[in-house]
Amino acid sequence: MQAESFALHIAICDDNVGDRKQMERLLQRESDKRTEETGTFYIDSYGSISAIMTTPMIYDAFFIDMTSEKTNGAALALLLRDAGVAAPIILCVSSVDYRKLFLGSSEKEKHNILFLDKPIKKEELSNVLDHLVALKSQIVPTIELRGEKITRYVEEDDIVYAKADGNYIHVYLKDRTSISILSTITNFYSQLAAYTHYAAVSRTSMINVAYLKKVSFTKLMLTDGTVIRTTPSYCADIKKALRQYTEEL
């Protein structure tokens, strides 16, 4: 197991400054203890809802207690879910009884909602973090495709191929939709270096070899019938990706 692969990016949102600082200290101590075993915890701390809602998708977990604003911690949890956040949310119970507020909620609303009583006990926090690390180890990594109007998060084999067109990359997905992102094919391909199913096939295009049907020196045919031009100079990249893909089957 690689420790860094289970590192957690954690957000704290607490409008009580003292409690927020205490949670930072407790999480940092746990991070120091776990660095060699499960990876570092990267901790960002917020005191307002508007701040935490700026980039919520980057976090693996949230520790929340908001009591002095109109939107309390439970409402913030639902705002995060509405924004597409699927990561665990730990509601730290102080003056607001979050357990009671979630009693009548649907299973979808309660999914990955955990509770932790204040003052925070080290052992209980440690148990929660064990659970978060275990969840992180089971998550299939996703790729962010940030278009001008929408952002999609897809898995490796959701991408069939991508082609450059001017300043944009058109990414074609297995559900037969596409999204255009502002990038170059070289930059986009480099961002996917951790994934093994992709191969550059020309100066302007790349494919997922899981969808490769026929190969010649000058063109490739994908399983959906798409034909993409290539040259012999890209043969090594294609063969390497095919070999890695075959070994995984």
CORZIHU-V403102 format. One record per pair of residues at least 12 apart in sequence whose C-alpha atoms are under 6 Angstrom apart, sorted by the first residue. I is the first residue (numbers start at 0). GAP is how many residues later the second one is. D is the distance in whole Angstrom. If there is no record, write none. Layout:
i->I gap->GAP d->D
i->I gap->GAP d->D
//
This chain:
i->2 gap->34 d->5
i->2 gap->35 d->4
i->2 gap->36 d->4
i->3 gap->35 d->5
i->5 gap->32 d->6
i->5 gap->33 d->6
i->6 gap->32 d->4
i->6 gap->33 d->5
i->6 gap->34 d->6
i->7 gap->33 d->5
i->7 gap->52 d->6
i->8 gap->32 d->6
i->8 gap->33 d->5
i->8 gap->50 d->5
i->8 gap->51 d->5
i->9 gap->32 d->6
i->9 gap->33 d->5
i->9 gap->49 d->6
i->9 gap->50 d->6
i->9 gap->51 d->5
i->9 gap->52 d->6
i->10 gap->32 d->6
i->10 gap->33 d->5
i->10 gap->34 d->6
i->10 gap->51 d->5
i->11 gap->33 d->5
i->11 gap->34 d->6
i->11 gap->50 d->6
i->11 gap->51 d->5
i->11 gap->52 d->6
i->12 gap->33 d->5
i->12 gap->34 d->6
i->12 gap->51 d->5
i->13 gap->33 d->5
i->13 gap->50 d->6
i->13 gap->51 d->5
i->13 gap->52 d->5
i->14 gap->32 d->5
i->14 gap->51 d->6
i->56 gap->28 d->6
i->59 gap->27 d->5
i->60 gap->26 d->5
i->60 gap->27 d->5
i->60 gap->28 d->6
i->61 gap->27 d->5
i->61 gap->28 d->6
i->62 gap->27 d->5
i->63 gap->27 d->5
i->63 gap->28 d->6
i->64 gap->27 d->5
i->87 gap->24 d->5
i->87 gap->25 d->6
i->88 gap->24 d->5
i->89 gap->23 d->6
i->89 gap->24 d->5
i->89 gap->25 d->5
i->90 gap->24 d->5
i->91 gap->23 d->6
i->91 gap->24 d->5
i->91 gap->25 d->6
i->92 gap->23 d->6
i->92 gap->24 d->5
i->92 gap->25 d->6
i->93 gap->24 d->5
i->141 gap->12 d->5
i->141 gap->13 d->5
i->145 gap->35 d->6
i->146 gap->33 d->6
i->146 gap->34 d->5
i->157 gap->15 d->5
i->157 gap->16 d->5
i->158 gap->14 d->5
i->159 gap->12 d->6
i->159 gap->13 d->5
i->159 gap->14 d->6
i->159 gap->48 d->5
i->160 gap->45 d->6
i->160 gap->46 d->4
i->160 gap->47 d->6
i->161 gap->43 d->6
i->161 gap->44 d->5
i->162 gap->41 d->6
i->162 gap->42 d->4
i->163 gap->21 d->6
i->163 gap->40 d->5
i->166 gap->15 d->6
i->167 gap->13 d->5
i->167 gap->14 d->5
i->167 gap->15 d->5
i->168 gap->12 d->5
i->168 gap->14 d->6
i->184 gap->19 d->6
i->196 gap->12 d->6
i->196 gap->44 d->6
i->196 gap->48 d->6
i->198 gap->38 d->6
i->198 gap->39 d->5
i->200 gap->29 d->5
i->200 gap->33 d->5
i->201 gap->28 d->5
i->210 gap->12 d->5
i->216 gap->14 d->6
i->216 gap->15 d->5
i->217 gap->12 d->5
i->217 gap->13 d->5
//
